[in-house]
């Protein structure tokens, strides 16, 4: 077994700290999920709980997508967890569920993660248009919470 040099080991630790490791079976973006059924179920839950729906389009290979997933589950994002039912939709290599993103006016070529905010009755409140979240690694939890809060409050680009 080859050992990592001091620099190589340091680099590996930095990468794990920044991007996190995805344990087997813990993929945030399930390639086998039924996006249509998941969104429909989220809309039912949101309507019943008087919440909105946050649909996040991403992929497990995308570091920013994994960072966004962790940020949304962070205790500091409790206000978002109380406000939204979150649905994660896997886009694969831009070859899965693209039609759902297009339905909400999202051009995935602009960058992922991408997101759509929906009211409980499936009315589009906001959708990313220009890769606004494609640098989630540098945003931090507070900025991500602020981004979605402003988008939901205004129903327009934050």
HUKAZI-V309544 format. One record per residue. SS is DSSP state (a for helix, b for strand, c for the rest). PSI is psi in radians with two decimals (none if undefined). D_LAST is the distance of its C-alpha to the last C-alpha in Angstrom with 2 decimals. Layout:
# HUKAZI-V309544
[[SS,PSI,D_LAST] [SS,PSI,D_LAST]]
This chain:
# HUKAZI-V309544
[[c,2.29,49.73] [c,2.35,48.10] [c,2.54,46.67] [c,2.45,43.52] [c,2.97,44.19] [a,-0.75,42.67] [a,-0.76,40.00] [a,-0.73,39.43] [a,-0.71,39.24] [a,-0.76,36.81] [a,-0.74,34.57] [a,-0.72,34.78] [a,-0.70,33.83] [a,-0.77,30.81] [a,-0.76,29.67] [a,-0.69,30.24] [a,-0.71,28.36] [a,-0.79,25.31] [a,-0.26,25.32] [c,2.78,27.46] [c,2.52,30.29] [c,1.89,30.16] [c,2.66,33.35] [c,2.37,35.28] [c,-0.03,34.23] [c,0.48,30.89] [c,2.21,28.75] [c,-0.47,25.23] [c,1.72,25.18] [c,1.99,28.46] [c,-0.25,29.90] [c,-0.04,32.26] [c,2.66,29.87] [c,1.71,29.82] [a,-0.74,26.17] [a,-0.82,27.07] [a,-0.69,28.93] [a,-0.73,26.32] [a,-0.75,23.54] [a,-0.80,26.12] [a,-0.72,27.12] [a,-0.67,23.60] [a,-0.70,23.19] [a,-0.84,26.54] [a,-0.79,25.70] [a,-0.76,22.36] [a,-0.78,24.18] [a,-0.60,26.98] [a,0.05,24.87] [c,0.85,22.46] [c,3.03,19.48] [b,3.00,16.84] [b,2.33,17.18] [b,1.94,15.10] [b,2.09,16.78] [b,2.15,16.57] [b,2.19,18.46] [b,-2.94,20.29] [c,2.65,23.76] [c,-0.47,25.96] [c,-0.23,26.77] [c,1.96,23.16] [a,-0.74,22.77] [a,-0.58,18.97] [a,-0.74,19.32] [a,-0.68,21.85] [a,-0.78,19.83] [a,-0.74,16.89] [a,-0.83,19.65] [a,-0.71,21.17] [a,-0.71,18.00] [a,-0.42,17.44] [a,-0.10,21.11] [c,2.48,21.18] [a,-0.50,22.40] [a,-0.21,19.54] [a,0.39,17.25] [a,-0.60,19.51] [a,-0.61,16.93] [a,-0.68,15.31] [a,-0.55,18.90] [a,-0.43,19.73] [a,-0.51,16.87] [b,2.59,17.00] [b,2.14,19.88] [b,2.33,19.03] [b,2.24,20.70] [b,2.22,21.09] [b,2.11,22.35] [b,2.26,24.44] [c,0.08,24.23] [c,-2.30,27.24] [c,0.83,27.73] [c,0.54,25.57] [c,0.16,28.55] [c,2.41,27.60] [c,0.40,25.44] [a,-0.63,23.91] [a,-0.57,24.56] [a,-0.71,22.31] [a,-0.78,19.32] [a,-0.61,20.46] [a,-0.58,20.86] [c,0.24,17.12] [c,0.37,16.60] [c,2.20,15.88] [c,1.80,17.99] [a,-0.33,18.92] [a,-0.28,20.49] [a,-0.24,17.13] [c,2.62,17.19] [c,2.69,17.26] [c,2.69,16.11] [b,2.78,14.07] [b,2.66,12.83] [b,2.35,12.98] [b,2.21,12.36] [b,2.52,15.46] [c,2.92,17.10] [c,-0.27,20.58] [c,0.40,22.13] [c,0.47,20.40] [c,2.27,18.10] [b,2.16,15.02] [b,-0.70,11.93] [b,2.57,9.39] [b,2.45,10.52] [c,2.52,9.76] [c,-0.41,11.50] [c,0.63,12.18] [c,0.57,12.92] [c,-0.48,9.64] [c,0.06,11.68] [c,-0.05,14.97] [c,0.66,15.36] [a,-0.49,14.90] [a,-0.53,18.25] [a,-0.12,16.98] [a,-0.78,13.88] [a,2.81,15.97] [a,-0.80,15.71] [a,-0.73,14.06] [a,-0.64,11.07] [a,-0.78,10.94] [a,-0.80,11.37] [a,-0.72,8.64] [a,-0.92,6.12] [a,-0.59,7.86] [a,-0.83,8.50] [a,-0.71,5.30] [a,-0.77,5.09] [a,-0.68,8.74] [a,-0.68,9.02] [a,-0.42,7.51] [c,0.37,8.49] [c,3.03,6.22] [c,2.28,3.81] [c,none,0.00]]
